[in-house]
């Protein structure tokens, strides 16, 4: 995504609208669906479920990368976004995310035909190299 497009998605107004809406959706049981959250943030309904909601997903990811504890749940009846009601709810969300990430890494290791610990070691070394580049 181009920087200009990201700037249009990530404005102080959209951040404030997103955060304000999420503060009224505390706990997994009160999760707000994508359509309703999109309408609350951008003040219009989405037309294309994938393309139109991309802006909102990018904004949620950006805030998560800044440390905002925005959780999500996917269920057979829909799911949505919410703020954790307690530390244990956030811990459960993080465990689900870690499990999903490890399952992907396990699949990658099998495709590379190496053990998961070896693959994790390779990834760690690669990340250390990236860290060294940033320091230089």
NORFENZI-V998187 format. One record per backbone hydrogen bond with DSSP energy under -0.5 kcal/mol. NH is the residue of the N-H (numbers start at 1). CO is the residue of the C=O. If there is no record, write none. Layout:
[[NH;CO] [NH;CO]]
//
This chain:
[[6;2] [7;3] [8;4] [9;5] [10;6] [11;9] [15;11] [16;12] [17;13] [18;14] [19;15] [20;16] [21;17] [22;18] [23;19] [24;21] [25;22] [27;25] [27;83] [30;27] [31;28] [32;81] [37;33] [38;34] [39;35] [40;36] [41;37] [42;38] [43;39] [49;47] [52;48] [53;48] [54;50] [54;51] [55;52] [57;53] [58;54] [59;55] [60;56] [61;57] [62;58] [63;59] [64;60] [65;61] [66;62] [67;64] [68;63] [70;68] [71;69] [71;82] [73;80] [75;78] [78;75] [80;73] [81;32] [82;71] [83;25] [84;69] [89;86] [90;86] [91;87] [92;88] [93;89] [94;90] [95;91] [96;92] [97;93] [98;94] [99;95] [100;96] [101;97] [102;98] [103;99] [104;100] [105;101] [106;102] [107;103] [108;104] [109;105] [110;106] [111;107] [112;108] [113;109] [113;110] [114;109] [119;115] [120;116] [121;117] [122;118] [123;119] [124;120] [125;121] [126;122] [127;123] [128;124] [129;125] [130;126] [131;127] [132;128] [133;129] [134;130] [135;131] [136;132]]
//
